[in-house]
């Protein structure tokens, strides 16, 4: 039975070749707008919309991934925790259709076997009155046959004409919801059977049973994990934490050291954004933090500005061996204040304060501390290499974010993934209805 108060969070990916219209589909669905010209997506972009499906309020976070082959290494990390995927091709581009199989193989490689998938043939526009309509080269019958072969739900859409756009997103969300509810029911049934047959908790059983029972428990754990995504997140506070600063100051190193406890001397420059998840206990509260490592290069600044939205905390990083990165702090703080709420907590971190780097240190601790006091910022000098003050810095920003949330109850709990974004529209009884955003 549906629970009217229950909110289900879903991460839906849009994948496909460059220029098939992924951004146009997302913008048409969320904002009800269409632009004839889009810049190619670098890395990833996302929007959020809320749907009401079978009595469940479904908050859908739509991720528009980069289609260009040179950015494929970036987007693979975004398959993590996806509940559904829209695979898009261009009906006027046969090559984009021929490469669908490669995208399906990538989904099978990085996603759960049970993930919901929908095939979309975009740019099925009505005939233009100017007579400059691109010719449709992928026949509907061929696409339908392929979809049946791959067991995919299929839609032909037009972001320009708003044809079947809502239907495609509604279908992928419904499939994701059905799979999650099935996983929840299966988990509950297995838990009930274990308690009935053994009279003890499944956790105790896992410690004493054979390999066959362990395999069964492994499936139970996976089902429980999927089912738990629909439950209230109140016991676990989720926070979106940004790391910003100039290129080369060690933002990726800080994140990887904190989450994975490893250090790599050489990192490929971050393009767009990368993120990792970690769960820590702060003042008796279980806090799940999603750490976003933003690109520091000036030419990517326009990309990362969208990621400030919904941030719960910001770590501003400079390199103690690079005076210019310290001088540029004022620009980063100005940008952060322009895109973030004024109450969002922030801390200052001077990285690369390594034990063997005393001679290379150019930003004095006293100068940095004075600047932090002037800006009323907690201050840490860290070393990702030596694992110095890493946990302390992340614990502090999480503690400040938790304090802010507890003292401002109207902030509420973040959506899955730590991003609070007001939905543009709410859909009631299967049809779109415009509403005000508070």
C-alpha positions as CSV (number, residue, x, y, z in Angstrom):
1,X,0.0,0.0,0.0
2,X,1.3,3.4,-0.9
3,X,2.5,5.7,1.9
4,X,1.5,9.3,1.0
5,X,4.2,10.7,3.4
6,X,7.0,8.6,1.9
7,X,9.4,10.3,-0.5
8,X,11.4,8.0,-2.8
9,X,14.7,9.4,-4.2
10,X,15.9,8.2,-7.6
11,X,19.1,9.0,-9.6
12,X,18.2,8.8,-13.3
13,X,21.0,9.0,-15.9
14,X,20.7,10.2,-19.5
15,X,23.4,8.7,-21.7
16,X,24.2,8.5,-25.4
17,X,26.4,10.0,-28.0
18,X,27.2,13.7,-28.1
19,X,24.5,16.0,-29.7
20,X,21.6,13.4,-29.5
21,X,19.7,15.9,-27.4
22,X,20.2,14.7,-23.8
23,X,20.4,18.2,-22.3
24,X,17.4,19.3,-24.4
25,X,15.3,16.4,-23.1
26,X,16.2,17.2,-19.5
27,X,15.5,20.9,-19.8
28,X,12.2,20.3,-21.6
29,X,11.1,17.8,-18.9
30,X,12.1,19.9,-15.9
31,X,11.9,23.5,-17.1
32,X,9.4,23.1,-20.0
33,X,11.8,25.1,-22.2
34,X,13.7,24.3,-25.4
35,X,16.8,25.9,-26.9
36,X,17.8,25.2,-30.4
37,X,21.5,25.5,-29.5
38,X,23.2,23.8,-26.6
39,X,26.9,23.7,-25.7
40,X,28.2,20.2,-25.3
41,X,28.0,19.0,-21.7
42,X,31.4,18.8,-20.0
43,X,31.4,16.1,-17.3
44,X,27.9,16.1,-16.0
45,X,24.9,18.4,-15.3
46,X,21.7,17.7,-13.4
47,X,18.3,18.9,-12.5
48,X,15.5,17.7,-10.1
49,X,11.8,17.2,-10.5
50,X,9.2,15.6,-8.3
51,X,6.6,13.1,-9.7
52,X,3.6,11.4,-7.9
53,X,3.5,7.8,-9.0
54,X,1.0,5.3,-7.5
55,X,0.8,7.3,-4.4
56,X,4.5,7.6,-3.9
57,X,6.2,11.0,-4.1
58,X,9.2,10.4,-6.3
59,X,12.0,13.0,-6.3
60,X,14.0,12.4,-9.5
61,X,17.5,13.7,-9.8
62,X,18.3,13.6,-13.5
63,X,22.0,13.4,-14.5
64,X,22.9,14.5,-18.0
65,X,26.3,12.8,-18.7
66,X,28.8,13.9,-21.3
67,X,28.5,11.9,-24.6
68,X,31.9,12.8,-26.0
69,X,34.3,9.9,-26.0
70,X,37.1,11.9,-24.5
71,X,35.1,12.5,-21.4
72,X,33.9,8.9,-20.9
73,X,36.5,8.4,-18.1
74,X,34.8,11.2,-16.2
75,X,31.2,10.0,-16.4
76,X,31.8,6.3,-15.4
77,X,31.8,7.3,-11.7
78,X,28.3,8.7,-12.1
79,X,26.8,5.3,-12.8
80,X,27.2,4.6,-9.1
81,X,23.8,4.3,-7.3
82,X,21.8,5.0,-10.4
83,X,18.2,3.7,-10.3
84,X,17.4,4.1,-14.0
85,X,19.0,5.0,-17.3
86,X,17.6,6.7,-20.4
87,X,19.6,5.6,-23.5
88,X,19.2,8.2,-26.1
89,X,20.0,8.2,-29.9
90,X,19.2,10.7,-32.6
91,X,16.7,9.4,-35.2
92,X,18.4,11.5,-37.8
93,X,21.8,10.0,-37.0
94,X,22.3,6.4,-37.8
95,X,25.7,6.3,-36.2
96,X,24.2,7.3,-32.8
97,X,21.8,4.3,-33.1
98,X,24.5,1.9,-34.1
99,X,26.4,2.7,-30.9
100,X,23.6,1.9,-28.5
101,X,25.0,-1.5,-27.9
102,X,28.2,0.0,-26.6
103,X,26.2,2.2,-24.2
104,X,24.2,-0.9,-23.0
105,X,27.4,-2.8,-22.4
106,X,28.8,0.1,-20.4
107,X,25.6,0.1,-18.3
108,X,25.9,-3.6,-17.7
109,X,29.5,-3.1,-16.6
110,X,29.0,-0.3,-14.1
111,X,25.3,-0.7,-13.0
112,X,23.3,-3.2,-11.1
113,X,21.8,-6.0,-13.2
114,X,18.3,-5.0,-12.2
115,X,18.6,-1.3,-13.1
116,X,15.6,0.2,-15.1
117,X,16.4,1.1,-18.7
118,X,14.5,2.9,-21.4
119,X,15.5,3.5,-25.0
120,X,14.7,6.9,-26.5
121,X,14.9,8.0,-30.1
122,X,15.1,11.8,-29.9
123,X,14.7,14.5,-32.6
124,X,11.5,12.9,-34.0
125,X,10.3,16.4,-34.8
126,X,7.3,17.5,-36.8
127,X,8.0,18.7,-40.3
128,X,9.4,22.2,-40.3
129,X,7.4,24.8,-42.2
130,X,10.8,26.2,-43.4
131,X,11.5,22.9,-45.1
132,X,14.8,22.5,-43.4
133,X,13.8,19.4,-41.4
134,X,16.6,16.8,-41.0
135,X,15.7,13.5,-42.6
136,X,14.8,10.6,-40.3
137,X,17.2,7.7,-41.0
138,X,16.4,5.3,-38.1
139,X,13.1,3.7,-38.9
140,X,10.7,3.3,-36.0
141,X,10.2,-0.4,-36.8
142,X,14.0,-1.0,-36.6
143,X,14.2,0.7,-33.3
144,X,11.2,-1.1,-31.9
145,X,12.7,-4.5,-33.0
146,X,16.0,-3.6,-31.3
147,X,14.2,-2.6,-28.1
148,X,12.3,-5.9,-28.0
149,X,15.5,-7.8,-28.6
150,X,17.2,-5.9,-25.7
151,X,14.0,-6.0,-23.5
152,X,13.9,-2.2,-23.3
153,X,10.9,0.1,-23.1
154,X,11.0,2.4,-26.2
155,X,9.9,5.9,-27.0
156,X,10.4,8.3,-29.9
157,X,10.6,11.8,-28.6
158,X,11.0,15.4,-29.6
159,X,12.4,17.9,-27.1
160,X,11.5,20.6,-29.7
161,X,7.9,19.6,-30.0
162,X,7.6,18.2,-26.4
163,X,6.6,14.8,-27.8
164,X,6.7,11.9,-25.4
165,X,9.2,13.6,-23.2
166,X,7.1,13.4,-20.1
167,X,6.0,9.9,-20.9
168,X,9.6,8.7,-21.2
169,X,10.7,10.2,-17.8
170,X,7.5,9.0,-16.2
171,X,8.1,5.4,-17.5
172,X,11.7,5.2,-16.3
173,X,10.7,6.5,-12.8
174,X,7.8,4.0,-12.6
175,X,10.2,1.1,-13.6
176,X,12.7,2.3,-11.0
177,X,10.0,2.5,-8.3
178,X,8.6,-1.0,-9.2
179,X,12.1,-2.5,-8.9
180,X,12.7,-0.8,-5.6
181,X,9.4,-1.9,-4.1
182,X,10.0,-5.5,-5.4
183,X,13.4,-5.5,-3.7
184,X,11.8,-4.2,-0.5
185,X,9.1,-6.9,-0.5
186,X,11.7,-9.6,-1.2
187,X,13.9,-8.3,1.7
188,X,11.0,-8.3,4.1
189,X,10.0,-11.8,3.1
190,X,13.5,-13.2,3.5
191,X,13.8,-11.5,6.9
192,X,10.5,-12.9,8.0
193,X,11.5,-16.4,6.9
194,X,14.8,-16.2,8.7
195,X,13.1,-15.2,11.9
196,X,10.4,-17.8,11.6
197,X,12.7,-20.7,10.8
198,X,15.6,-19.9,13.1
199,X,14.2,-17.7,15.9
200,X,17.3,-15.5,15.8
201,X,18.5,-12.5,13.8
202,X,19.8,-13.0,10.3
203,X,23.1,-11.3,11.5
204,X,23.8,-14.2,13.9
205,X,22.9,-16.7,11.3
206,X,25.4,-15.2,8.9
207,X,28.3,-15.8,11.3
208,X,27.6,-19.5,11.6
209,X,26.1,-20.8,8.4
210,X,27.6,-22.5,5.4
211,X,28.8,-20.9,2.2
212,X,25.4,-21.5,0.7
213,X,23.7,-19.6,3.5
214,X,26.2,-16.8,3.1
215,X,25.3,-16.5,-0.6
216,X,21.7,-16.1,0.4
217,X,22.6,-13.5,3.0
218,X,24.5,-11.6,0.4
219,X,21.4,-11.4,-1.7
220,X,19.4,-10.3,1.3
221,X,21.9,-7.5,2.1
222,X,21.7,-6.2,-1.5
223,X,17.9,-6.3,-1.4
224,X,17.8,-4.6,2.0
225,X,20.2,-1.9,0.7
226,X,17.9,-1.1,-2.3
227,X,14.8,-1.2,-0.2
228,X,16.3,1.1,2.4
229,X,16.6,3.9,-0.1
230,X,12.9,4.5,0.1
231,X,12.8,4.8,3.9
232,X,13.0,8.0,5.8
233,X,16.5,9.4,6.0
234,X,15.9,11.2,9.3
235,X,18.2,8.8,11.3
236,X,21.0,9.6,8.9
237,X,21.8,13.2,8.1
238,X,23.1,13.6,4.5
239,X,25.3,16.6,3.6
240,X,26.8,17.9,0.4
241,X,30.3,19.2,1.0
242,X,32.2,21.1,-1.7
243,X,36.0,21.4,-2.0
244,X,37.0,24.5,-3.9
245,X,40.3,26.2,-4.7
246,X,42.9,26.7,-7.5
247,X,44.0,23.8,-9.7
248,X,46.8,21.8,-8.2
249,X,46.3,22.6,-4.5
250,X,45.4,19.0,-3.7
251,X,41.6,18.9,-3.6
252,X,41.4,15.4,-5.1
253,X,44.2,14.2,-2.8
254,X,42.3,15.4,0.3
255,X,39.1,13.7,-0.7
256,X,40.7,10.4,-1.6
257,X,42.9,10.4,1.6
258,X,39.8,11.0,3.7
259,X,37.4,8.5,2.0
260,X,39.8,5.8,0.8
261,X,42.8,6.4,3.1
262,X,45.2,6.4,0.2
263,X,47.6,8.9,-1.4
264,X,48.7,9.1,-5.0
265,X,51.5,11.6,-5.9
266,X,50.2,12.2,-9.4
267,X,46.5,13.0,-10.2
268,X,44.8,13.8,-13.5
269,X,43.4,17.3,-13.3
270,X,39.7,17.2,-12.4
271,X,37.4,18.2,-15.3
272,X,33.9,19.4,-14.2
273,X,33.4,17.6,-10.9
274,X,34.1,14.3,-9.1
275,X,32.6,13.0,-5.8
276,X,32.9,10.4,-3.1
277,X,30.8,9.3,-0.2
278,X,31.7,8.7,3.4
279,X,29.7,8.1,6.6
280,X,31.0,9.5,10.0
281,X,29.6,9.9,13.5
282,X,29.4,13.5,14.7
283,X,28.1,14.2,18.2
284,X,26.1,11.1,18.2
285,X,24.6,11.7,14.8
286,X,25.3,9.4,11.8
287,X,26.3,11.8,9.0
288,X,26.5,10.7,5.4
289,X,28.7,13.2,3.5
290,X,28.9,13.5,-0.2
291,X,32.2,15.2,-1.1
292,X,32.3,17.1,-4.3
293,X,35.7,17.9,-5.8
294,X,35.2,20.8,-8.2
295,X,37.5,21.8,-11.0
296,X,39.9,24.5,-10.2
297,X,40.9,25.7,-13.6
298,X,39.4,29.1,-14.6
299,X,38.1,27.8,-17.9
300,X,35.9,25.3,-16.0
301,X,34.6,27.8,-13.5
302,X,31.3,28.2,-15.5
303,X,30.8,24.4,-15.2
304,X,31.2,24.1,-11.4
305,X,29.1,27.1,-10.5
306,X,25.9,24.9,-10.8
307,X,27.3,22.6,-8.2
308,X,27.2,25.2,-5.4
309,X,23.5,24.8,-5.4
310,X,22.3,22.9,-2.3
311,X,25.7,22.8,-0.7
312,X,25.7,22.2,3.1
313,X,29.4,23.1,3.6
314,X,32.5,24.3,1.7
315,X,36.2,23.6,2.2
316,X,38.3,26.3,0.7
317,X,41.8,25.0,-0.1
318,X,45.1,26.7,-0.9
319,X,48.6,25.2,-1.3
320,X,51.1,26.3,1.4
321,X,53.9,26.1,-1.2
322,X,52.0,28.4,-3.7
323,X,51.5,32.0,-2.7
324,X,49.3,32.6,-5.7
325,X,46.7,30.0,-4.6
326,X,46.6,31.8,-1.3
327,X,46.1,35.2,-2.9
328,X,43.3,33.8,-5.0
329,X,41.3,32.8,-1.9
330,X,39.4,36.1,-2.1
331,X,38.1,35.2,-5.5
332,X,36.9,31.8,-4.4
333,X,35.2,33.2,-1.4
334,X,33.4,35.9,-3.5
335,X,32.2,33.2,-5.9
336,X,31.0,31.0,-3.1
337,X,29.1,33.8,-1.5
338,X,27.5,34.6,-4.9
339,X,26.2,31.0,-5.4
340,X,25.7,29.7,-1.8
341,X,23.4,30.7,1.0
342,X,25.1,33.1,3.4
343,X,24.6,30.7,6.3
344,X,26.5,27.8,4.6
345,X,29.5,26.9,6.9
346,X,33.0,27.1,5.4
347,X,36.5,26.3,6.6
348,X,39.9,27.3,5.3
349,X,42.5,24.6,4.6
350,X,46.2,25.0,3.8
351,X,47.2,21.8,2.1
352,X,50.7,20.3,1.3
353,X,52.0,21.1,4.8
354,X,54.2,17.9,4.5
355,X,56.8,16.9,7.0
356,X,59.5,17.0,4.3
357,X,58.3,20.3,2.7
358,X,59.4,22.9,5.3
359,X,61.8,24.7,2.9
360,X,59.1,24.9,0.2
361,X,56.5,26.5,2.4
362,X,55.8,30.1,1.4
363,X,52.5,30.9,3.1
364,X,53.2,31.3,6.8
365,X,50.9,29.8,9.3
366,X,50.6,33.1,11.1
367,X,49.5,34.9,7.9
368,X,46.9,32.2,7.0
369,X,45.6,32.1,10.6
370,X,45.2,35.9,10.6
371,X,43.3,35.8,7.3
372,X,41.0,33.0,8.6
373,X,40.3,35.1,11.7
374,X,39.5,38.1,9.6
375,X,37.0,36.0,7.5
376,X,35.8,34.2,10.7
377,X,36.8,30.8,9.3
378,X,38.0,27.7,11.1
379,X,41.5,27.0,9.9
380,X,43.5,23.8,9.3
381,X,46.9,23.1,7.8
382,X,46.8,19.6,6.3
383,X,48.9,17.1,4.4
384,X,47.2,14.5,2.2
385,X,50.6,12.9,1.8
386,X,51.2,12.5,5.6
387,X,47.5,12.2,6.5
388,X,47.8,15.3,8.7
389,X,44.6,16.9,10.0
390,X,42.5,15.4,7.2
391,X,39.9,13.8,9.4
392,X,39.9,16.8,11.7
393,X,39.0,19.2,8.8
394,X,36.2,17.0,7.4
395,X,34.8,16.3,10.8
396,X,34.7,20.1,11.6
397,X,32.9,21.1,8.4
398,X,30.4,18.2,8.9
399,X,29.9,19.3,12.6
400,X,29.2,22.9,11.4
401,X,26.8,21.7,8.7
402,X,25.0,19.5,11.3
403,X,24.8,22.4,13.8
404,X,23.3,24.6,11.0
405,X,20.7,22.1,10.1
406,X,19.7,21.4,13.7
407,X,19.4,25.1,14.5
408,X,17.5,25.8,11.3
409,X,14.8,23.0,11.2
410,X,13.2,24.6,8.1
411,X,16.2,23.4,6.1
412,X,14.9,19.9,6.4
413,X,16.7,16.8,5.2
414,X,18.5,16.8,2.0
415,X,17.5,14.6,-1.0
416,X,19.4,11.5,-1.8
417,X,22.9,12.5,-2.7
418,X,22.9,15.5,-0.4
419,X,21.4,18.1,-2.8
420,X,18.4,20.1,-1.8
421,X,16.9,21.6,-5.0
422,X,13.3,22.8,-5.2
423,X,11.3,20.9,-7.9
424,X,10.1,23.1,-10.7
425,X,6.8,21.3,-10.9
426,X,4.8,18.7,-9.1
427,X,2.9,16.1,-11.1
428,X,-0.5,15.0,-9.7
429,X,-2.5,12.1,-11.1
430,X,-0.3,11.5,-14.1
431,X,-0.5,15.0,-15.5
432,X,1.8,18.1,-15.1
433,X,0.6,21.0,-13.1
434,X,2.5,24.1,-12.6
435,X,3.1,25.3,-9.0
436,X,5.1,27.9,-7.1
437,X,8.5,27.1,-5.8
438,X,9.2,28.3,-2.3
